[in-house]
C-alpha cells in the first residue's frame, strides 16, 4: 500500500512543473530580463505594426503581403506564447507552470511554427511566380489560391498541435518535475514521463520531418529557380537588388528551418536538451524579431505605405 500511495503522491505532485530557465545569478537575471523584454516589445511592435499596415493599405492587399501579414501574426503568437511566462520566471520564486499551462504554451508554439513553415513555403513560391512567370502571376497566384494556402497553413498548424496535445494525455509524470528549459517544450517533458514516450517521440519525428522536408523542398526549388532567373538578367543593378533581397530572405528561412531541424529531427533529441536552449532562442525569439525587418524594411512598397500612413497620422 505504501508503494501505491507513493506513486499516487508522485502523480499528483507532477501536475505542476518547474521551468529551470537560464540562470540563478541575480545580476545576470536582471540583464537577461531587460534584453528579453526589449526583444519582446520590439517583436510585438514590429509584427503587429506590419499586420496593421497591411490591413490599412489597400495597395498591400496582394498575395505576397497577405502571406507576410499572416507570418507576422504567427510570429506575434509565438512571442506571446513563450516570452511573458519566461519574463515572469526571472523574478518568480517558484517558477511553476501547470500541466494545462504547459500544454497551452506548446499548442500555440506548435501552431505558430507549423503555420510559419507553410507560409514561408507559400512566400517562396509566390516570389518564384512573380520573378519567373510575371505575365502569368495574376492567373497562377489568384486571391482565391492565396486564401486557400493561408487557410491550409492554419489548419495544418492546428491539426499538428492537436495531435501532440492529445497524445500527451497518454503520459503520466512521476519523476522529477523540473523542466530544463525556458518554456514548456514537449521534448524535455518526455524525460519526466513514467510511461514510455516512444509513440510521442515517433509522432514528433514523423510529423516534424514531413512538414519541414515538404516546405524546405518548395523553398529550395523556388529560390534555385529565382537565382537562375536573376543570373539571366542583363541589368547589373537589377541583379544586385534581387540577389540582396533573396539573400536576406533565404538567410532568415535557413536559420528558422535549421534550428527546427536541429531540435526536433536530430537523433537523441530527447536526451540532449541542454543543447536546445540556445537553438530554441533562435526560432522562438530571434526569428520573430528579425522577420518584420528582413521582409519589410528592404521593401519599397512597405516603406512608402508606412510613410503615407505616418503623414496621415501627423
Phi and psi restraints in degrees (value plus and minus 20) as a CYANA .aco file:
   2 UNK   PHI     -80.7   -40.7
   2 UNK   PSI     -62.9   -22.9
   3 UNK   PHI     -83.0   -43.0
   3 UNK   PSI     -59.6   -19.6
   4 UNK   PHI     -84.0   -44.0
   4 UNK   PSI     -64.6   -24.6
   5 UNK   PHI     -81.5   -41.5
   5 UNK   PSI     -61.9   -21.9
   6 UNK   PHI     -82.0   -42.0
   6 UNK   PSI     -62.6   -22.6
   7 UNK   PHI     -82.7   -42.7
   7 UNK   PSI     -64.2   -24.2
   8 UNK   PHI     -83.5   -43.5
   8 UNK   PSI     -59.0   -19.0
   9 UNK   PHI     -81.7   -41.7
   9 UNK   PSI     -63.0   -23.0
  10 UNK   PHI     -83.0   -43.0
  10 UNK   PSI     -62.9   -22.9
  11 UNK   PHI     -80.8   -40.8
  11 UNK   PSI     -63.0   -23.0
  12 UNK   PHI     -89.4   -49.4
  12 UNK   PSI     -54.4   -14.4
  13 UNK   PHI     -83.5   -43.5
  13 UNK   PSI     -58.1   -18.1
  14 UNK   PHI    -112.5   -72.5
  14 UNK   PSI       5.9    45.9
  15 UNK   PHI    -101.5   -61.5
  15 UNK   PSI     -28.2    11.8
  16 UNK   PHI    -148.3  -108.3
  16 UNK   PSI     127.4   167.4
  17 UNK   PHI    -146.9  -106.9
  17 UNK   PSI     140.9   180.9
  18 UNK   PHI    -129.8   -89.8
  18 UNK   PSI     103.0   143.0
  19 UNK   PHI    -105.5   -65.5
  19 UNK   PSI      93.6   133.6
  20 UNK   PHI     -86.1   -46.1
  20 UNK   PSI     -58.4   -18.4
  21 UNK   PHI      57.9    97.9
  21 UNK   PSI    -164.2  -124.2
  22 UNK   PHI    -121.3   -81.3
  22 UNK   PSI     -70.0   -30.0
  23 UNK   PHI    -176.7  -136.7
  23 UNK   PSI     139.4   179.4
  24 UNK   PHI    -127.5   -87.5
  24 UNK   PSI     -20.5    19.5
  25 UNK   PHI     -91.4   -51.4
  25 UNK   PSI     100.0   140.0
  26 UNK   PHI     -76.0   -36.0
  26 UNK   PSI     -67.3   -27.3
  27 UNK   PHI     -86.9   -46.9
  27 UNK   PSI     -61.1   -21.1
  28 UNK   PHI     -86.6   -46.6
  28 UNK   PSI     -55.5   -15.5
  29 UNK   PHI     -77.7   -37.7
  29 UNK   PSI     -66.4   -26.4
  30 UNK   PHI     -83.4   -43.4
  30 UNK   PSI     -64.3   -24.3
  31 UNK   PHI     -81.4   -41.4
  31 UNK   PSI     -68.2   -28.2
  32 UNK   PHI     -84.3   -44.3
  32 UNK   PSI     -57.8   -17.8
  33 UNK   PHI     -79.8   -39.8
  33 UNK   PSI     -67.0   -27.0
  34 UNK   PHI     -83.9   -43.9
  34 UNK   PSI     -63.5   -23.5
  35 UNK   PHI     -81.6   -41.6
  35 UNK   PSI     -70.4   -30.4
  36 UNK   PHI     -92.2   -52.2
  36 UNK   PSI     -51.1   -11.1
  37 UNK   PHI     -85.3   -45.3
  37 UNK   PSI     -62.8   -22.8
  38 UNK   PHI     -81.9   -41.9
  38 UNK   PSI     -66.3   -26.3
  39 UNK   PHI     -78.0   -38.0
  39 UNK   PSI     -64.7   -24.7
  40 UNK   PHI     -82.5   -42.5
  40 UNK   PSI     -67.3   -27.3
  41 UNK   PHI     -84.4   -44.4
  41 UNK   PSI     -63.9   -23.9
  42 UNK   PHI     -85.1   -45.1
  42 UNK   PSI     -60.5   -20.5
  43 UNK   PHI     -80.0   -40.0
  43 UNK   PSI     -68.2   -28.2
  44 UNK   PHI     -86.6   -46.6
  44 UNK   PSI     -64.0   -24.0
  45 UNK   PHI     -84.0   -44.0
  45 UNK   PSI     -66.0   -26.0
  46 UNK   PHI     -82.2   -42.2
  46 UNK   PSI     -68.6   -28.6
  47 UNK   PHI     -94.4   -54.4
  47 UNK   PSI     -67.9   -27.9
  48 UNK   PHI     -89.6   -49.6
  48 UNK   PSI     -51.2   -11.2
  49 UNK   PHI     -84.1   -44.1
  49 UNK   PSI     -59.8   -19.8
  50 UNK   PHI     -87.1   -47.1
  50 UNK   PSI     -61.2   -21.2
  51 UNK   PHI     -80.5   -40.5
  51 UNK   PSI     -67.3   -27.3
  52 UNK   PHI     -81.5   -41.5
  52 UNK   PSI     -61.9   -21.9
  53 UNK   PHI     -82.8   -42.8
  53 UNK   PSI     -64.0   -24.0
  54 UNK   PHI     -86.3   -46.3
  54 UNK   PSI     -57.3   -17.3
  55 UNK   PHI     -87.3   -47.3
  55 UNK   PSI     -59.6   -19.6
  56 UNK   PHI     -97.5   -57.5
  56 UNK   PSI     -54.5   -14.5
  57 UNK   PHI    -114.0   -74.0
  57 UNK   PSI      91.5   131.5
  58 UNK   PHI     -82.9   -42.9
  58 UNK   PSI     -51.9   -11.9
  59 UNK   PHI     -84.1   -44.1
  59 UNK   PSI     -39.9     0.1
  60 UNK   PHI    -116.9   -76.9
  60 UNK   PSI      -9.7    30.3
  61 UNK   PHI    -106.4   -66.4
  61 UNK   PSI      38.1    78.1
  62 UNK   PHI    -141.2  -101.2
  62 UNK   PSI     141.5   181.5
  63 UNK   PHI     -69.7   -29.7
  63 UNK   PSI     -65.3   -25.3
  64 UNK   PHI     -76.7   -36.7
  64 UNK   PSI     -65.6   -25.6
  65 UNK   PHI    -100.6   -60.6
  65 UNK   PSI     -45.4    -5.4
  66 UNK   PHI     -84.6   -44.6
  66 UNK   PSI     -64.8   -24.8
  67 UNK   PHI     -82.5   -42.5
  67 UNK   PSI     -63.9   -23.9
  68 UNK   PHI     -83.1   -43.1
  68 UNK   PSI     -62.1   -22.1
  69 UNK   PHI     -83.0   -43.0
  69 UNK   PSI     -61.3   -21.3
  70 UNK   PHI     -90.1   -50.1
  70 UNK   PSI     -53.9   -13.9
  71 UNK   PHI     -83.3   -43.3
  71 UNK   PSI     -63.0   -23.0
  72 UNK   PHI     -84.0   -44.0
  72 UNK   PSI     -58.1   -18.1
  73 UNK   PHI     -84.2   -44.2
  73 UNK   PSI     -62.9   -22.9
  74 UNK   PHI     -89.1   -49.1
  74 UNK   PSI     -54.0   -14.0
  75 UNK   PHI     -86.0   -46.0
  75 UNK   PSI     -56.5   -16.5
  76 UNK   PHI     -85.7   -45.7
  76 UNK   PSI     -60.3   -20.3
  77 UNK   PHI     -82.0   -42.0
  77 UNK   PSI     -63.0   -23.0
  78 UNK   PHI     -81.4   -41.4
  78 UNK   PSI     -66.5   -26.5
  79 UNK   PHI     -83.6   -43.6
  79 UNK   PSI     -61.5   -21.5
  80 UNK   PHI     -87.9   -47.9
  80 UNK   PSI     -52.2   -12.2
  81 UNK   PHI     -90.1   -50.1
  81 UNK   PSI     -53.1   -13.1
  82 UNK   PHI    -123.9   -83.9
  82 UNK   PSI     -71.1   -31.1
  83 UNK   PHI     -88.6   -48.6
  83 UNK   PSI     -65.3   -25.3
  84 UNK   PHI     -75.7   -35.7
  84 UNK   PSI     -64.8   -24.8
  85 UNK   PHI     -86.2   -46.2
  85 UNK   PSI     -58.8   -18.8
  86 UNK   PHI     -83.4   -43.4
  86 UNK   PSI     -63.6   -23.6
  87 UNK   PHI     -84.5   -44.5
  87 UNK   PSI     -61.7   -21.7
  88 UNK   PHI     -80.6   -40.6
  88 UNK   PSI     -60.0   -20.0
  89 UNK   PHI     -90.8   -50.8
  89 UNK   PSI     -36.9     3.1
  90 UNK   PHI     -82.0   -42.0
  90 UNK   PSI     -52.1   -12.1
  91 UNK   PHI    -141.7  -101.7
  91 UNK   PSI      -7.5    32.5
  92 UNK   PHI    -106.7   -66.7
  92 UNK   PSI     120.1   160.1
  93 UNK   PHI     -94.9   -54.9
  93 UNK   PSI     -59.3   -19.3
  94 UNK   PHI    -116.2   -76.2
  94 UNK   PSI     -47.8    -7.8
  95 UNK   PHI      35.4    75.4
  95 UNK   PSI      15.7    55.7
  96 UNK   PHI    -102.1   -62.1
  96 UNK   PSI     128.5   168.5
  97 UNK   PHI    -162.4  -122.4
  97 UNK   PSI     111.3   151.3
  98 UNK   PHI     -95.9   -55.9
  98 UNK   PSI     144.0   184.0
  99 UNK   PHI     -80.0   -40.0
  99 UNK   PSI     -59.4   -19.4
 100 UNK   PHI     -93.2   -53.2
 100 UNK   PSI     -54.9   -14.9
 101 UNK   PHI     -83.2   -43.2
 101 UNK   PSI     -60.2   -20.2
 102 UNK   PHI     -79.1   -39.1
 102 UNK   PSI     -68.4   -28.4
 103 UNK   PHI     -84.4   -44.4
 103 UNK   PSI     -60.6   -20.6
 104 UNK   PHI     -83.6   -43.6
 104 UNK   PSI     -62.8   -22.8
 105 UNK   PHI     -81.5   -41.5
 105 UNK   PSI     -66.4   -26.4
 106 UNK   PHI     -87.4   -47.4
 106 UNK   PSI     -58.3   -18.3
 107 UNK   PHI     -77.4   -37.4
 107 UNK   PSI     -70.9   -30.9
 108 UNK   PHI     -89.9   -49.9
 108 UNK   PSI     -54.4   -14.4
 109 UNK   PHI     -85.2   -45.2
 109 UNK   PSI     -67.3   -27.3
 110 UNK   PHI     -83.3   -43.3
 110 UNK   PSI     -61.2   -21.2
 111 UNK   PHI     -78.1   -38.1
 111 UNK   PSI     -69.3   -29.3
 112 UNK   PHI     -84.4   -44.4
 112 UNK   PSI     -65.8   -25.8
 113 UNK   PHI     -89.1   -49.1
 113 UNK   PSI     -59.2   -19.2
 114 UNK   PHI     -86.5   -46.5
 114 UNK   PSI     -67.1   -27.1
 115 UNK   PHI     -80.5   -40.5
 115 UNK   PSI     -60.5   -20.5
 116 UNK   PHI     -77.5   -37.5
 116 UNK   PSI     -62.4   -22.4
 117 UNK   PHI     -77.2   -37.2
 117 UNK   PSI     -67.9   -27.9
 118 UNK   PHI     -93.2   -53.2
 118 UNK   PSI     -54.5   -14.5
 119 UNK   PHI     -88.0   -48.0
 119 UNK   PSI     -59.5   -19.5
 120 UNK   PHI     -84.7   -44.7
 120 UNK   PSI     -58.0   -18.0
 121 UNK   PHI     -85.7   -45.7
 121 UNK   PSI     -61.4   -21.4
 122 UNK   PHI     -84.5   -44.5
 122 UNK   PSI     -59.8   -19.8
 123 UNK   PHI     -85.3   -45.3
 123 UNK   PSI     -59.8   -19.8
 124 UNK   PHI     -84.5   -44.5
 124 UNK   PSI     -62.6   -22.6
 125 UNK   PHI     -84.7   -44.7
 125 UNK   PSI     -61.1   -21.1
 126 UNK   PHI     -79.3   -39.3
 126 UNK   PSI     -64.1   -24.1
 127 UNK   PHI     -86.8   -46.8
 127 UNK   PSI     -56.5   -16.5
 128 UNK   PHI     -81.0   -41.0
 128 UNK   PSI     -67.0   -27.0
 129 UNK   PHI     -84.8   -44.8
 129 UNK   PSI     -62.9   -22.9
 130 UNK   PHI     -83.3   -43.3
 130 UNK   PSI     -58.3   -18.3
 131 UNK   PHI    -109.7   -69.7
 131 UNK   PSI     -59.0   -19.0
 132 UNK   PHI    -112.0   -72.0
 132 UNK   PSI     -46.1    -6.1
 133 UNK   PHI    -155.0  -115.0
 133 UNK   PSI      40.4    80.4
 134 UNK   PHI     -80.6   -40.6
 134 UNK   PSI     -54.1   -14.1
 135 UNK   PHI     -90.7   -50.7
 135 UNK   PSI     -46.1    -6.1
 136 UNK   PHI    -121.2   -81.2
 136 UNK   PSI     -11.4    28.6
 137 UNK   PHI     -76.1   -36.1
 137 UNK   PSI     -70.4   -30.4
 138 UNK   PHI     -88.1   -48.1
 138 UNK   PSI     -43.0    -3.0
 139 UNK   PHI    -100.8   -60.8
 139 UNK   PSI     -68.1   -28.1
 140 UNK   PHI     -93.8   -53.8
 140 UNK   PSI     -52.9   -12.9
 141 UNK   PHI    -136.1   -96.1
 141 UNK   PSI      44.0    84.0
 142 UNK   PHI     -90.2   -50.2
 142 UNK   PSI     140.4   180.4
 143 UNK   PHI     -82.7   -42.7
 143 UNK   PSI     -53.4   -13.4
 144 UNK   PHI     -82.5   -42.5
 144 UNK   PSI     -66.7   -26.7
 145 UNK   PHI     -84.1   -44.1
 145 UNK   PSI     -60.7   -20.7
 146 UNK   PHI     -78.6   -38.6
 146 UNK   PSI     -66.5   -26.5
 147 UNK   PHI     -87.3   -47.3
 147 UNK   PSI     -56.2   -16.2
 148 UNK   PHI     -85.3   -45.3
 148 UNK   PSI     -61.6   -21.6
 149 UNK   PHI     -86.4   -46.4
 149 UNK   PSI     -60.3   -20.3
 150 UNK   PHI     -85.1   -45.1
 150 UNK   PSI     -66.8   -26.8
 151 UNK   PHI     -81.4   -41.4
 151 UNK   PSI     -59.8   -19.8
 152 UNK   PHI     -80.6   -40.6
 152 UNK   PSI     -58.7   -18.7
 153 UNK   PHI     -83.7   -43.7
 153 UNK   PSI     -62.3   -22.3
 154 UNK   PHI     -89.6   -49.6
 154 UNK   PSI     -60.8   -20.8
 155 UNK   PHI     -84.2   -44.2
 155 UNK   PSI     -65.1   -25.1
 156 UNK   PHI     -81.1   -41.1
 156 UNK   PSI     -61.6   -21.6
 157 UNK   PHI     -82.0   -42.0
 157 UNK   PSI     -64.0   -24.0
 158 UNK   PHI     -86.9   -46.9
 158 UNK   PSI     -64.1   -24.1
 159 UNK   PHI     -83.8   -43.8
 159 UNK   PSI     -64.5   -24.5
 160 UNK   PHI     -80.6   -40.6
 160 UNK   PSI     -64.5   -24.5
 161 UNK   PHI     -83.9   -43.9
 161 UNK   PSI     -66.4   -26.4
 162 UNK   PHI     -83.6   -43.6
 162 UNK   PSI     -57.2   -17.2
 163 UNK   PHI     -78.5   -38.5
 163 UNK   PSI     -67.5   -27.5
 164 UNK   PHI     -90.6   -50.6
 164 UNK   PSI     -56.4   -16.4
 165 UNK   PHI     -85.2   -45.2
 165 UNK   PSI     -64.8   -24.8
 166 UNK   PHI     -79.5   -39.5
 166 UNK   PSI     -63.5   -23.5
 167 UNK   PHI     -95.7   -55.7
 167 UNK   PSI     -36.3     3.7
 168 UNK   PHI     -85.8   -45.8
 168 UNK   PSI     -47.6    -7.6
 169 UNK   PHI     -89.5   -49.5
 169 UNK   PSI     -34.7     5.3
 170 UNK   PHI     -99.8   -59.8
 170 UNK   PSI     -32.0     8.0
 171 UNK   PHI    -111.8   -71.8
 171 UNK   PSI     126.6   166.6
 172 UNK   PHI    -143.1  -103.1
 172 UNK   PSI     119.3   159.3
 173 UNK   PHI    -128.1   -88.1
 173 UNK   PSI      89.6   129.6
 174 UNK   PHI    -149.0  -109.0
 174 UNK   PSI     -10.2    29.8
 175 UNK   PHI    -123.3   -83.3
 175 UNK   PSI    -179.1  -139.1
 176 UNK   PHI     -74.1   -34.1
 176 UNK   PSI     120.4   160.4
 177 UNK   PHI    -119.5   -79.5
 177 UNK   PSI       1.2    41.2
 178 UNK   PHI    -114.7   -74.7
 178 UNK   PSI     102.2   142.2
 179 UNK   PHI    -117.7   -77.7
 179 UNK   PSI      96.9   136.9
 180 UNK   PHI    -101.3   -61.3
 180 UNK   PSI      47.9    87.9
 181 UNK   PHI    -180.2  -140.2
 181 UNK   PSI     151.4   191.4
 182 UNK   PHI    -118.4   -78.4
 182 UNK   PSI     -22.9    17.1
 183 UNK   PHI    -167.1  -127.1
 183 UNK   PSI     151.9   191.9
 184 UNK   PHI    -109.3   -69.3
 184 UNK   PSI      64.2   104.2
 185 UNK   PHI    -110.1   -70.1
 185 UNK   PSI     135.6   175.6
 186 UNK   PHI     -94.3   -54.3
 186 UNK   PSI     -50.5   -10.5
 187 UNK   PHI     -82.7   -42.7
 187 UNK   PSI     -70.5   -30.5
 188 UNK   PHI     -86.2   -46.2
 188 UNK   PSI     -46.4    -6.4
 189 UNK   PHI     -86.7   -46.7
 189 UNK   PSI     -56.1   -16.1
 190 UNK   PHI     -79.1   -39.1
 190 UNK   PSI     -53.5   -13.5
 191 UNK   PHI     -84.2   -44.2
 191 UNK   PSI     -43.8    -3.8
 192 UNK   PHI    -110.0   -70.0
 192 UNK   PSI     -24.0    16.0
 193 UNK   PHI     -99.7   -59.7
 193 UNK   PSI     119.3   159.3
 194 UNK   PHI    -114.2   -74.2
 194 UNK   PSI     -20.5    19.5
 195 UNK   PHI    -122.3   -82.3
 195 UNK   PSI     119.1   159.1
 196 UNK   PHI     -78.4   -38.4
 196 UNK   PSI      97.9   137.9
 197 UNK   PHI    -107.4   -67.4
 197 UNK   PSI       1.2    41.2
 198 UNK   PHI     -75.2   -35.2
 198 UNK   PSI     -65.1   -25.1
 199 UNK   PHI     -82.4   -42.4
 199 UNK   PSI     -62.8   -22.8
 200 UNK   PHI     -82.4   -42.4
 200 UNK   PSI     -64.1   -24.1
 201 UNK   PHI     -82.8   -42.8
 201 UNK   PSI     -61.0   -21.0
 202 UNK   PHI     -84.1   -44.1
 202 UNK   PSI     -62.2   -22.2
 203 UNK   PHI     -85.1   -45.1
 203 UNK   PSI     -61.6   -21.6
 204 UNK   PHI     -77.6   -37.6
 204 UNK   PSI     -67.9   -27.9
 205 UNK   PHI     -83.6   -43.6
 205 UNK   PSI     -69.6   -29.6
 206 UNK   PHI     -82.3   -42.3
 206 UNK   PSI     -71.5   -31.5
 207 UNK   PHI     -90.2   -50.2
 207 UNK   PSI     -63.5   -23.5
 208 UNK   PHI     -83.2   -43.2
 208 UNK   PSI     -64.1   -24.1
 209 UNK   PHI     -82.9   -42.9
 209 UNK   PSI     -64.5   -24.5
 210 UNK   PHI     -82.3   -42.3
 210 UNK   PSI     -67.6   -27.6
 211 UNK   PHI     -84.3   -44.3
 211 UNK   PSI     -66.9   -26.9
 212 UNK   PHI     -86.8   -46.8
 212 UNK   PSI     -65.7   -25.7
 213 UNK   PHI     -83.3   -43.3
 213 UNK   PSI     -65.6   -25.6
 214 UNK   PHI     -78.5   -38.5
 214 UNK   PSI     -70.4   -30.4
 215 UNK   PHI     -91.5   -51.5
 215 UNK   PSI     -55.4   -15.4
 216 UNK   PHI     -85.0   -45.0
 216 UNK   PSI     -60.5   -20.5
 217 UNK   PHI     -80.9   -40.9
 217 UNK   PSI     -64.3   -24.3
 218 UNK   PHI     -81.9   -41.9
 218 UNK   PSI     -64.7   -24.7
 219 UNK   PHI     -82.6   -42.6
 219 UNK   PSI     -67.9   -27.9
 220 UNK   PHI     -83.4   -43.4
 220 UNK   PSI     -67.3   -27.3
 221 UNK   PHI     -81.8   -41.8
 221 UNK   PSI     -64.1   -24.1
 222 UNK   PHI     -80.6   -40.6
 222 UNK   PSI     -66.5   -26.5
 223 UNK   PHI     -91.0   -51.0
 223 UNK   PSI     -52.8   -12.8
 224 UNK   PHI     -84.3   -44.3
 224 UNK   PSI     -63.0   -23.0
 225 UNK   PHI     -84.2   -44.2
 225 UNK   PSI     -59.9   -19.9
 226 UNK   PHI     -83.8   -43.8
 226 UNK   PSI     -65.8   -25.8
 227 UNK   PHI     -81.2   -41.2
 227 UNK   PSI     -61.2   -21.2
 228 UNK   PHI     -80.7   -40.7
 228 UNK   PSI     -62.0   -22.0
 229 UNK   PHI     -88.6   -48.6
 229 UNK   PSI     -57.8   -17.8
 230 UNK   PHI     -82.2   -42.2
 230 UNK   PSI     -64.3   -24.3
 231 UNK   PHI     -88.5   -48.5
 231 UNK   PSI     -37.4     2.6
 232 UNK   PHI    -104.6   -64.6
 232 UNK   PSI     -31.2     8.8
 233 UNK   PHI     -85.7   -45.7
 233 UNK   PSI     121.7   161.7
 234 UNK   PHI    -104.8   -64.8
 234 UNK   PSI     -53.2   -13.2
 235 UNK   PHI     -96.3   -56.3
 235 UNK   PSI     102.3   142.3
 236 UNK   PHI     -87.4   -47.4
 236 UNK   PSI     -57.9   -17.9
 237 UNK   PHI     -85.1   -45.1
 237 UNK   PSI     -65.2   -25.2
 238 UNK   PHI     -82.8   -42.8
 238 UNK   PSI     -60.1   -20.1
 239 UNK   PHI     -84.5   -44.5
 239 UNK   PSI     -62.4   -22.4
 240 UNK   PHI     -84.3   -44.3
 240 UNK   PSI     -63.4   -23.4
 241 UNK   PHI     -84.3   -44.3
 241 UNK   PSI     -65.5   -25.5
 242 UNK   PHI     -83.8   -43.8
 242 UNK   PSI     -61.3   -21.3
 243 UNK   PHI     -84.9   -44.9
 243 UNK   PSI     -63.0   -23.0
 244 UNK   PHI     -85.7   -45.7
 244 UNK   PSI     -59.3   -19.3
 245 UNK   PHI     -85.6   -45.6
 245 UNK   PSI     -67.9   -27.9
 246 UNK   PHI     -83.1   -43.1
 246 UNK   PSI     -58.3   -18.3
 247 UNK   PHI     -83.1   -43.1
 247 UNK   PSI     -64.5   -24.5
 248 UNK   PHI     -87.3   -47.3
 248 UNK   PSI     -60.3   -20.3
 249 UNK   PHI     -83.4   -43.4
 249 UNK   PSI     -65.8   -25.8
 250 UNK   PHI     -87.2   -47.2
 250 UNK   PSI     -53.4   -13.4
 251 UNK   PHI     -83.1   -43.1
 251 UNK   PSI     -65.4   -25.4
 252 UNK   PHI     -81.9   -41.9
 252 UNK   PSI     -65.9   -25.9
 253 UNK   PHI     -83.0   -43.0
 253 UNK   PSI     -62.4   -22.4
 254 UNK   PHI     -83.5   -43.5
 254 UNK   PSI     -62.9   -22.9
 255 UNK   PHI     -83.6   -43.6
 255 UNK   PSI     -61.8   -21.8
 256 UNK   PHI     -84.7   -44.7
 256 UNK   PSI     -74.8   -34.8
 257 UNK   PHI     -86.1   -46.1
 257 UNK   PSI     -59.4   -19.4
 258 UNK   PHI     -81.1   -41.1
 258 UNK   PSI     -64.1   -24.1
 259 UNK   PHI     -86.8   -46.8
 259 UNK   PSI     -59.8   -19.8
 260 UNK   PHI     -86.6   -46.6
 260 UNK   PSI     -60.9   -20.9
 261 UNK   PHI     -81.3   -41.3
 261 UNK   PSI     -62.4   -22.4
 262 UNK   PHI     -83.4   -43.4
 262 UNK   PSI     -62.3   -22.3
 263 UNK   PHI     -97.1   -57.1
 263 UNK   PSI     -67.1   -27.1
 264 UNK   PHI    -121.1   -81.1
 264 UNK   PSI     -38.2     1.8
 265 UNK   PHI    -128.4   -88.4
 265 UNK   PSI     -42.7    -2.7
 266 UNK   PHI     -87.2   -47.2
 266 UNK   PSI     133.1   173.1
 267 UNK   PHI     -82.6   -42.6
 267 UNK   PSI     128.8   168.8
 268 UNK   PHI      38.0    78.0
 268 UNK   PSI      11.4    51.4
 269 UNK   PHI     -83.7   -43.7
 269 UNK   PSI     -48.4    -8.4
 270 UNK   PHI     -93.0   -53.0
 270 UNK   PSI     -55.5   -15.5
 271 UNK   PHI    -100.2   -60.2
 271 UNK   PSI     -37.4     2.6
 272 UNK   PHI    -137.0   -97.0
 272 UNK   PSI      26.2    66.2
 273 UNK   PHI     -89.6   -49.6
 273 UNK   PSI     -35.3     4.7
 274 UNK   PHI     -80.5   -40.5
 274 UNK   PSI     -50.5   -10.5
 275 UNK   PHI     -98.8   -58.8
 275 UNK   PSI     -33.9     6.1
 276 UNK   PHI     -97.4   -57.4
 276 UNK   PSI     -49.1    -9.1
 277 UNK   PHI     -78.0   -38.0
 277 UNK   PSI     -73.9   -33.9
 278 UNK   PHI     -80.3   -40.3
 278 UNK   PSI     -58.7   -18.7
 279 UNK   PHI     -90.2   -50.2
 279 UNK   PSI     -60.2   -20.2
 280 UNK   PHI     -82.3   -42.3
 280 UNK   PSI     -50.5   -10.5
 281 UNK   PHI     -78.6   -38.6
 281 UNK   PSI     -56.5   -16.5
 282 UNK   PHI     -83.0   -43.0
 282 UNK   PSI     -73.4   -33.4
 283 UNK   PHI    -104.3   -64.3
 283 UNK   PSI     -34.6     5.4
 284 UNK   PHI    -119.4   -79.4
 284 UNK   PSI     -47.6    -7.6
 285 UNK   PHI    -142.6  -102.6
 285 UNK   PSI     -69.0   -29.0
 286 UNK   PHI     -93.0   -53.0
 286 UNK   PSI     -68.7   -28.7
 287 UNK   PHI     -81.9   -41.9
 287 UNK   PSI     -67.7   -27.7
 288 UNK   PHI     -79.7   -39.7
 288 UNK   PSI     -49.1    -9.1
 289 UNK   PHI     -90.4   -50.4
 289 UNK   PSI     -63.5   -23.5
 290 UNK   PHI     -99.1   -59.1
 290 UNK   PSI     -54.3   -14.3
 291 UNK   PHI     -72.5   -32.5
 291 UNK   PSI     -68.5   -28.5
 292 UNK   PHI     -82.4   -42.4
 292 UNK   PSI     -49.4    -9.4
 293 UNK   PHI    -100.2   -60.2
 293 UNK   PSI     -60.9   -20.9
 294 UNK   PHI     -85.1   -45.1
 294 UNK   PSI     -64.6   -24.6
 295 UNK   PHI    -107.7   -67.7
 295 UNK   PSI     -35.2     4.8
 296 UNK   PHI    -138.1   -98.1
 296 UNK   PSI     -61.2   -21.2
 297 UNK   PHI     -90.3   -50.3
 297 UNK   PSI     -37.0     3.0
 298 UNK   PHI    -113.9   -73.9
 298 UNK   PSI     -12.3    27.7
 299 UNK   PHI    -131.9   -91.9
 299 UNK   PSI      98.9   138.9
 300 UNK   PHI     -83.3   -43.3
 300 UNK   PSI     -58.4   -18.4
 301 UNK   PHI     -82.0   -42.0
 301 UNK   PSI     -62.6   -22.6
 302 UNK   PHI     -87.4   -47.4
 302 UNK   PSI     -63.4   -23.4
 303 UNK   PHI     -83.4   -43.4
 303 UNK   PSI     -63.7   -23.7
 304 UNK   PHI     -84.3   -44.3
 304 UNK   PSI     -60.3   -20.3
 305 UNK   PHI     -84.1   -44.1
 305 UNK   PSI     -57.6   -17.6
 306 UNK   PHI     -84.8   -44.8
 306 UNK   PSI     -64.9   -24.9
 307 UNK   PHI     -82.2   -42.2
 307 UNK   PSI     -62.4   -22.4
 308 UNK   PHI     -82.7   -42.7
 308 UNK   PSI     -63.6   -23.6
 309 UNK   PHI     -90.4   -50.4
 309 UNK   PSI     -54.0   -14.0
 310 UNK   PHI     -85.8   -45.8
 310 UNK   PSI     -60.5   -20.5
 311 UNK   PHI     -84.1   -44.1
 311 UNK   PSI     -58.7   -18.7
 312 UNK   PHI     -83.4   -43.4
 312 UNK   PSI     -62.5   -22.5
 313 UNK   PHI     -85.8   -45.8
 313 UNK   PSI     -63.0   -23.0
